[in-house]
Amino acid sequence: MSQFPAYEAREVGYIPNGQVPDYDYMITVTNRVKTIVSRLQTKPVRLF
């Protein structure tokens, strides 16, 4: 990424020295959805 043009990095919102976001919650939601994905077409479910 150090050779990536600065104007393009700004355009996509890349922050080279920024903190990495905490995706733990989204990972848990994704894992819960994966367990029920096969049943989504046959029976409505609450995800949250």
PDB file of N, CA, C and O in Angstrom:
ATOM      1  N   MET A   1       0.815  -1.195   0.000  1.00  0.00           N
ATOM      2  CA  MET A   1       0.000   0.000   0.000  1.00  0.00           C
ATOM      3  C   MET A   1       0.857   1.257   0.000  1.00  0.00           C
ATOM      4  O   MET A   1       0.355   2.334  -0.322  1.00  0.00           O
ATOM      5  N   SER A   2       2.114   1.154   0.346  1.00  0.00           N
ATOM      6  CA  SER A   2       2.957   2.345   0.383  1.00  0.00           C
ATOM      7  C   SER A   2       3.152   2.952  -1.000  1.00  0.00           C
ATOM      8  O   SER A   2       3.488   4.130  -1.116  1.00  0.00           O
ATOM      9  N   GLN A   3       2.947   2.168  -2.040  1.00  0.00           N
ATOM     10  CA  GLN A   3       3.111   2.672  -3.399  1.00  0.00           C
ATOM     11  C   GLN A   3       1.777   3.073  -4.024  1.00  0.00           C
ATOM     12  O   GLN A   3       1.739   3.501  -5.178  1.00  0.00           O
ATOM     13  N   PHE A   4       0.707   2.942  -3.289  1.00  0.00           N
ATOM     14  CA  PHE A   4      -0.622   3.296  -3.771  1.00  0.00           C
ATOM     15  C   PHE A   4      -0.720   4.813  -3.866  1.00  0.00           C
ATOM     16  O   PHE A   4      -0.333   5.501  -2.921  1.00  0.00           O
ATOM     17  N   PRO A   5      -1.224   5.361  -4.971  1.00  0.00           N
ATOM     18  CA  PRO A   5      -1.313   6.816  -5.121  1.00  0.00           C
ATOM     19  C   PRO A   5      -2.145   7.461  -4.007  1.00  0.00           C
ATOM     20  O   PRO A   5      -3.220   6.969  -3.666  1.00  0.00           O
ATOM     21  N   ALA A   6      -1.643   8.561  -3.448  1.00  0.00           N
ATOM     22  CA  ALA A   6      -2.277   9.223  -2.312  1.00  0.00           C
ATOM     23  C   ALA A   6      -3.684   9.697  -2.636  1.00  0.00           C
ATOM     24  O   ALA A   6      -4.570   9.584  -1.788  1.00  0.00           O
ATOM     25  N   TYR A   7      -3.920  10.224  -3.832  1.00  0.00           N
ATOM     26  CA  TYR A   7      -5.257  10.724  -4.167  1.00  0.00           C
ATOM     27  C   TYR A   7      -6.274   9.591  -4.225  1.00  0.00           C
ATOM     28  O   TYR A   7      -7.438   9.789  -3.878  1.00  0.00           O
ATOM     29  N   GLU A   8      -5.851   8.411  -4.657  1.00  0.00           N
ATOM     30  CA  GLU A   8      -6.770   7.268  -4.685  1.00  0.00           C
ATOM     31  C   GLU A   8      -7.023   6.750  -3.272  1.00  0.00           C
ATOM     32  O   GLU A   8      -8.139   6.338  -2.956  1.00  0.00           O
ATOM     33  N   ALA A   9      -6.013   6.767  -2.431  1.00  0.00           N
ATOM     34  CA  ALA A   9      -6.181   6.337  -1.040  1.00  0.00           C
ATOM     35  C   ALA A   9      -7.194   7.229  -0.338  1.00  0.00           C
ATOM     36  O   ALA A   9      -8.045   6.735   0.403  1.00  0.00           O
ATOM     37  N   ARG A  10      -7.114   8.543  -0.561  1.00  0.00           N
ATOM     38  CA  ARG A  10      -8.085   9.470   0.038  1.00  0.00           C
ATOM     39  C   ARG A  10      -9.486   9.201  -0.510  1.00  0.00           C
ATOM     40  O   ARG A  10     -10.468   9.272   0.230  1.00  0.00           O
ATOM     41  N   GLU A  11      -9.579   8.894  -1.794  1.00  0.00           N
ATOM     42  CA  GLU A  11     -10.884   8.670  -2.425  1.00  0.00           C
ATOM     43  C   GLU A  11     -11.614   7.469  -1.828  1.00  0.00           C
ATOM     44  O   GLU A  11     -12.833   7.504  -1.661  1.00  0.00           O
ATOM     45  N   VAL A  12     -10.880   6.414  -1.508  1.00  0.00           N
ATOM     46  CA  VAL A  12     -11.511   5.211  -0.949  1.00  0.00           C
ATOM     47  C   VAL A  12     -11.545   5.223   0.574  1.00  0.00           C
ATOM     48  O   VAL A  12     -12.097   4.310   1.187  1.00  0.00           O
ATOM     49  N   GLY A  13     -10.961   6.250   1.192  1.00  0.00           N
ATOM     50  CA  GLY A  13     -11.006   6.364   2.645  1.00  0.00           C
ATOM     51  C   GLY A  13      -9.961   5.550   3.376  1.00  0.00           C
ATOM     52  O   GLY A  13     -10.126   5.249   4.558  1.00  0.00           O
ATOM     53  N   TYR A  14      -8.879   5.186   2.687  1.00  0.00           N
ATOM     54  CA  TYR A  14      -7.801   4.426   3.327  1.00  0.00           C
ATOM     55  C   TYR A  14      -7.025   5.323   4.282  1.00  0.00           C
ATOM     56  O   TYR A  14      -6.562   6.396   3.895  1.00  0.00           O
ATOM     57  N   ILE A  15      -6.883   4.885   5.523  1.00  0.00           N
ATOM     58  CA  ILE A  15      -6.127   5.631   6.526  1.00  0.00           C
ATOM     59  C   ILE A  15      -4.949   4.748   6.928  1.00  0.00           C
ATOM     60  O   ILE A  15      -5.129   3.789   7.677  1.00  0.00           O
ATOM     61  N   PRO A  16      -3.750   5.056   6.442  1.00  0.00           N
ATOM     62  CA  PRO A  16      -2.606   4.161   6.664  1.00  0.00           C
ATOM     63  C   PRO A  16      -2.217   3.970   8.129  1.00  0.00           C
ATOM     64  O   PRO A  16      -1.724   2.902   8.491  1.00  0.00           O
ATOM     65  N   ASN A  17      -2.422   4.959   8.967  1.00  0.00           N
ATOM     66  CA  ASN A  17      -2.017   4.842  10.370  1.00  0.00           C
ATOM     67  C   ASN A  17      -3.213   4.711  11.305  1.00  0.00           C
ATOM     68  O   ASN A  17      -3.072   4.868  12.518  1.00  0.00           O
ATOM     69  N   GLY A  18      -4.374   4.427  10.759  1.00  0.00           N
ATOM     70  CA  GLY A  18      -5.583   4.344  11.571  1.00  0.00           C
ATOM     71  C   GLY A  18      -5.692   3.041  12.330  1.00  0.00           C
ATOM     72  O   GLY A  18      -5.010   2.063  12.023  1.00  0.00           O
ATOM     73  N   GLN A  19      -6.557   3.043  13.322  1.00  0.00           N
ATOM     74  CA  GLN A  19      -6.823   1.835  14.110  1.00  0.00           C
ATOM     75  C   GLN A  19      -7.633   0.848  13.274  1.00  0.00           C
ATOM     76  O   GLN A  19      -8.505   1.243  12.501  1.00  0.00           O
ATOM     77  N   VAL A  20      -7.339  -0.417  13.436  1.00  0.00           N
ATOM     78  CA  VAL A  20      -8.119  -1.459  12.777  1.00  0.00           C
ATOM     79  C   VAL A  20      -9.444  -1.581  13.516  1.00  0.00           C
ATOM     80  O   VAL A  20      -9.452  -1.733  14.738  1.00  0.00           O
ATOM     81  N   PRO A  21     -10.578  -1.516  12.795  1.00  0.00           N
ATOM     82  CA  PRO A  21     -11.878  -1.618  13.474  1.00  0.00           C
ATOM     83  C   PRO A  21     -12.052  -2.968  14.161  1.00  0.00           C
ATOM     84  O   PRO A  21     -11.459  -3.965  13.750  1.00  0.00           O
ATOM     85  N   ASP A  22     -12.863  -2.990  15.202  1.00  0.00           N
ATOM     86  CA  ASP A  22     -13.172  -4.222  15.920  1.00  0.00           C
ATOM     87  C   ASP A  22     -14.394  -4.866  15.262  1.00  0.00           C
ATOM     88  O   ASP A  22     -15.514  -4.374  15.392  1.00  0.00           O
ATOM     89  N   TYR A  23     -14.164  -5.952  14.569  1.00  0.00           N
ATOM     90  CA  TYR A  23     -15.231  -6.629  13.848  1.00  0.00           C
ATOM     91  C   TYR A  23     -15.803  -7.823  14.606  1.00  0.00           C
ATOM     92  O   TYR A  23     -16.549  -8.611  14.025  1.00  0.00           O
ATOM     93  N   ASP A  24     -15.479  -7.977  15.867  1.00  0.00           N
ATOM     94  CA  ASP A  24     -15.931  -9.143  16.636  1.00  0.00           C
ATOM     95  C   ASP A  24     -17.453  -9.296  16.625  1.00  0.00           C
ATOM     96  O   ASP A  24     -17.963 -10.401  16.442  1.00  0.00           O
ATOM     97  N   TYR A  25     -18.176  -8.196  16.820  1.00  0.00           N
ATOM     98  CA  TYR A  25     -19.632  -8.288  16.840  1.00  0.00           C
ATOM     99  C   TYR A  25     -20.173  -8.733  15.476  1.00  0.00           C
ATOM    100  O   TYR A  25     -21.051  -9.594  15.406  1.00  0.00           O
ATOM    101  N   MET A  26     -19.650  -8.148  14.401  1.00  0.00           N
ATOM    102  CA  MET A  26     -20.122  -8.535  13.070  1.00  0.00           C
ATOM    103  C   MET A  26     -19.788  -9.992  12.767  1.00  0.00           C
ATOM    104  O   MET A  26     -20.558 -10.673  12.089  1.00  0.00           O
ATOM    105  N   ILE A  27     -18.671 -10.467  13.250  1.00  0.00           N
ATOM    106  CA  ILE A  27     -18.302 -11.872  13.057  1.00  0.00           C
ATOM    107  C   ILE A  27     -19.291 -12.779  13.775  1.00  0.00           C
ATOM    108  O   ILE A  27     -19.680 -13.812  13.230  1.00  0.00           O
ATOM    109  N   THR A  28     -19.710 -12.412  14.999  1.00  0.00           N
ATOM    110  CA  THR A  28     -20.679 -13.238  15.712  1.00  0.00           C
ATOM    111  C   THR A  28     -22.030 -13.243  15.010  1.00  0.00           C
ATOM    112  O   THR A  28     -22.698 -14.275  14.953  1.00  0.00           O
ATOM    113  N   VAL A  29     -22.439 -12.085  14.472  1.00  0.00           N
ATOM    114  CA  VAL A  29     -23.704 -12.029  13.735  1.00  0.00           C
ATOM    115  C   VAL A  29     -23.617 -12.903  12.491  1.00  0.00           C
ATOM    116  O   VAL A  29     -24.539 -13.665  12.200  1.00  0.00           O
ATOM    117  N   THR A  30     -22.526 -12.797  11.767  1.00  0.00           N
ATOM    118  CA  THR A  30     -22.347 -13.608  10.560  1.00  0.00           C
ATOM    119  C   THR A  30     -22.370 -15.091  10.891  1.00  0.00           C
ATOM    120  O   THR A  30     -22.973 -15.877  10.159  1.00  0.00           O
ATOM    121  N   ASN A  31     -21.734 -15.479  11.965  1.00  0.00           N
ATOM    122  CA  ASN A  31     -21.728 -16.891  12.362  1.00  0.00           C
ATOM    123  C   ASN A  31     -23.130 -17.367  12.729  1.00  0.00           C
ATOM    124  O   ASN A  31     -23.495 -18.500  12.417  1.00  0.00           O
ATOM    125  N   ARG A  32     -23.927 -16.513  13.392  1.00  0.00           N
ATOM    126  CA  ARG A  32     -25.300 -16.894  13.730  1.00  0.00           C
ATOM    127  C   ARG A  32     -26.136 -17.058  12.472  1.00  0.00           C
ATOM    128  O   ARG A  32     -26.942 -17.983  12.373  1.00  0.00           O
ATOM    129  N   VAL A  33     -25.947 -16.165  11.513  1.00  0.00           N
ATOM    130  CA  VAL A  33     -26.718 -16.248  10.267  1.00  0.00           C
ATOM    131  C   VAL A  33     -26.328 -17.503   9.496  1.00  0.00           C
ATOM    132  O   VAL A  33     -27.189 -18.152   8.901  1.00  0.00           O
ATOM    133  N   LYS A  34     -25.051 -17.854   9.498  1.00  0.00           N
ATOM    134  CA  LYS A  34     -24.603 -19.055   8.783  1.00  0.00           C
ATOM    135  C   LYS A  34     -25.310 -20.309   9.302  1.00  0.00           C
ATOM    136  O   LYS A  34     -25.570 -21.240   8.541  1.00  0.00           O
ATOM    137  N   THR A  35     -25.621 -20.327  10.606  1.00  0.00           N
ATOM    138  CA  THR A  35     -26.259 -21.519  11.156  1.00  0.00           C
ATOM    139  C   THR A  35     -27.710 -21.674  10.713  1.00  0.00           C
ATOM    140  O   THR A  35     -28.250 -22.779  10.748  1.00  0.00           O
ATOM    141  N   ILE A  36     -28.348 -20.581  10.296  1.00  0.00           N
ATOM    142  CA  ILE A  36     -29.764 -20.660   9.909  1.00  0.00           C
ATOM    143  C   ILE A  36     -30.006 -20.400   8.428  1.00  0.00           C
ATOM    144  O   ILE A  36     -31.151 -20.423   7.975  1.00  0.00           O
ATOM    145  N   VAL A  37     -28.950 -20.156   7.674  1.00  0.00           N
ATOM    146  CA  VAL A  37     -29.114 -19.749   6.275  1.00  0.00           C
ATOM    147  C   VAL A  37     -29.897 -20.777   5.448  1.00  0.00           C
ATOM    148  O   VAL A  37     -30.635 -20.392   4.541  1.00  0.00           O
ATOM    149  N   SER A  38     -29.756 -22.033   5.731  1.00  0.00           N
ATOM    150  CA  SER A  38     -30.469 -23.052   4.951  1.00  0.00           C
ATOM    151  C   SER A  38     -31.975 -23.015   5.195  1.00  0.00           C
ATOM    152  O   SER A  38     -32.748 -23.475   4.355  1.00  0.00           O
ATOM    153  N   ARG A  39     -32.403 -22.465   6.348  1.00  0.00           N
ATOM    154  CA  ARG A  39     -33.824 -22.419   6.672  1.00  0.00           C
ATOM    155  C   ARG A  39     -34.482 -21.084   6.337  1.00  0.00           C
ATOM    156  O   ARG A  39     -35.693 -20.945   6.509  1.00  0.00           O
ATOM    157  N   LEU A  40     -33.725 -20.106   5.869  1.00  0.00           N
ATOM    158  CA  LEU A  40     -34.273 -18.774   5.645  1.00  0.00           C
ATOM    159  C   LEU A  40     -35.366 -18.751   4.582  1.00  0.00           C
ATOM    160  O   LEU A  40     -36.287 -17.940   4.669  1.00  0.00           O
ATOM    161  N   GLN A  41     -35.283 -19.607   3.601  1.00  0.00           N
ATOM    162  CA  GLN A  41     -36.273 -19.618   2.539  1.00  0.00           C
ATOM    163  C   GLN A  41     -37.578 -20.298   2.948  1.00  0.00           C
ATOM    164  O   GLN A  41     -38.607 -20.082   2.308  1.00  0.00           O
ATOM    165  N   THR A  42     -37.556 -21.109   3.996  1.00  0.00           N
ATOM    166  CA  THR A  42     -38.754 -21.855   4.387  1.00  0.00           C
ATOM    167  C   THR A  42     -39.468 -21.285   5.595  1.00  0.00           C
ATOM    168  O   THR A  42     -40.680 -21.457   5.729  1.00  0.00           O
ATOM    169  N   LYS A  43     -38.754 -20.615   6.472  1.00  0.00           N
ATOM    170  CA  LYS A  43     -39.379 -20.107   7.689  1.00  0.00           C
ATOM    171  C   LYS A  43     -38.707 -18.794   8.107  1.00  0.00           C
ATOM    172  O   LYS A  43     -37.487 -18.750   8.262  1.00  0.00           O
ATOM    173  N   PRO A  44     -39.486 -17.732   8.291  1.00  0.00           N
ATOM    174  CA  PRO A  44     -38.890 -16.472   8.724  1.00  0.00           C
ATOM    175  C   PRO A  44     -38.266 -16.598  10.110  1.00  0.00           C
ATOM    176  O   PRO A  44     -38.779 -17.320  10.966  1.00  0.00           O
ATOM    177  N   VAL A  45     -37.168 -15.898  10.323  1.00  0.00           N
ATOM    178  CA  VAL A  45     -36.488 -15.946  11.620  1.00  0.00           C
ATOM    179  C   VAL A  45     -36.118 -14.529  12.059  1.00  0.00           C
ATOM    180  O   VAL A  45     -35.992 -13.618  11.240  1.00  0.00           O
ATOM    181  N   ARG A  46     -35.946 -14.369  13.382  1.00  0.00           N
ATOM    182  CA  ARG A  46     -35.429 -13.111  13.916  1.00  0.00           C
ATOM    183  C   ARG A  46     -33.929 -13.225  14.035  1.00  0.00           C
ATOM    184  O   ARG A  46     -33.420 -14.170  14.637  1.00  0.00           O
ATOM    185  N   LEU A  47     -33.215 -12.270  13.466  1.00  0.00           N
ATOM    186  CA  LEU A  47     -31.766 -12.305  13.517  1.00  0.00           C
ATOM    187  C   LEU A  47     -31.222 -11.628  14.761  1.00  0.00           C
ATOM    188  O   LEU A  47     -30.117 -11.947  15.199  1.00  0.00           O
ATOM    189  N   PHE A  48     -31.982 -10.689  15.347  1.00  0.00           N
ATOM    190  CA  PHE A  48     -31.488  -9.956  16.501  1.00  0.00           C
ATOM    191  C   PHE A  48     -32.504 -10.012  17.610  1.00  0.00           C
ATOM    192  O   PHE A  48     -32.280  -9.451  18.682  1.00  0.00           O
TER     193      PHE A  48
END
